[in-house]
Amino acid sequence: MNNDPKEPFVSTDEAVRRTGLKRRFLLSLARQGIAGAYPLGTGLRLRNRWVFVLSELTEAIRHNASMRRSPQPERSYDLKLSGRSSLK
């Protein structure tokens, strides 16, 4: 969440420049609900424009990146004589 209530919103173009993400990918993340992205508009145009809070967006990106880097448990397979394998 935004810790500084005075931190300004930035445009999509500024968020792209600051994060290094592709515009299309950033807008896709916004539509999926990434923290730091806020839709502007009303009615059918609700999600036509987006603004971003950089500190929230940066934290969400870091959090998502760290979640993907966490080590995955190794899977072991128990091979049975019947030719079937089961996942342990």
TAGI-V986726 format. One record per backbone hydrogen bond with DSSP energy under -0.5 kcal/mol. CO is the residue of the C=O (numbers start at 1). NH is the residue of the N-H. If there is no record, write none. Layout:
co | nh
CO | NH
CO | NH
//
This chain:
co | nh
3 | 5
4 | 7
10 | 52
11 | 15
12 | 16
13 | 17
14 | 18
15 | 19
16 | 20
22 | 26
23 | 27
24 | 28
25 | 29
26 | 30
27 | 31
28 | 32
29 | 33
29 | 34
30 | 33
34 | 37
36 | 53
38 | 51
40 | 48
40 | 49
42 | 45
43 | 46
45 | 48
49 | 40
51 | 38
52 | 10
52 | 54
53 | 57
54 | 58
55 | 59
56 | 60
57 | 61
58 | 62
59 | 63
60 | 64
61 | 65
62 | 66
63 | 67
64 | 68
65 | 69
66 | 70
76 | 88
77 | 79
78 | 86
80 | 83
84 | 80
86 | 78
//
